[in-house]
Amino acid sequence: MENAGTNTTKFNFSGDRSANARVLMTYVYGALKEKGYNPINQLVGYFISGDPTYITSYKGARGYIKRIDRDELLEVIISEYCSKL
């Protein structure tokens, strides 16, 4: 966090983006799998449409995935994937 002598505190999300995305995706993936869904199909549906109903509400997974902007989450996932190529 940065504070340049004002009352406004700036939070820098970039440092923990990968870690946050990993935890979030692990949790949501597990909830989808436990409920008997194909997690990959459901996540692709969510990312393409933006419709959170592709994600189960079981264990609060739907609310959890909405905590990180879909575009930011995709950016982290693609960056992580491409870094391993």
N, C-alpha and C positions, 0 to 999 in steps of 0.2 A: 504494500500500500504506500501511496505517496501523499504527502501533505505539504504543500509549498507555502505554509504560513497562513493559509486561509481556513475557513471552516469546512471546506469541501475536501473530502477524502476520496482519492481515486484508487479503485481496486483494479489490479492487473491480473486478468484471468489467464493470460497466455502461459504463465509458468506452470500451472496445474492443469491445463487443458487436456493433455493426453491422459493423465492420471484420472481426472474426473470422468472423461469419456470411457475409459476402460472399466472403471467401477460401475458406471451407469449401464453400459452395454452388457457387462457380466450379469448384473442384477436382472435387467429386463429379459435377457436371453434365458436365464434360468427360470423366471416366472412363466414365460411363454412355453418353455419345454415342460415344466411341471403340469401345466394345464392341458398338455397334449397337442399344442399347436406346433407347426413347423416354424421355428423362430426366424429363419432366413426369409421365408415367404412373407411373414407378417412384418418384419422390419423393412423389407423392400417396399411393401405396400404403404407403410407409414412414410418412408422417405420420398417416394414418388408422389403420393397424394397429399401428404401433410395431415391426413386424417388420423387423429390419435386413437380412434376406435379399432385400428389394426392391432393395437397393443392392449393386452388384457389389463383389467383393473385389479387382478389378483395380486395380493401383496403390495398394492399401491404402485405397480409398475407403470401404469399410464401417467399418473401424476409425476412420477420420478423422471420419465423420459422428457416430459414437457419442461423440466427445470433448465435444460440447456437448449438454446435455439437450434432447430433442426439443421440449418445451414452450417452452423459452427460445429455441430456434432459430425456431420458429413465431412467437413474439411479435415477434422482430426482423424477420422477413420481412413480417409483416402491418403492423407499424409503418412499415417502409420503404415498402411499397406505398401505405398510406393517406396518408402524408406527401406523396405525389406526386399525389393526387386534386385 
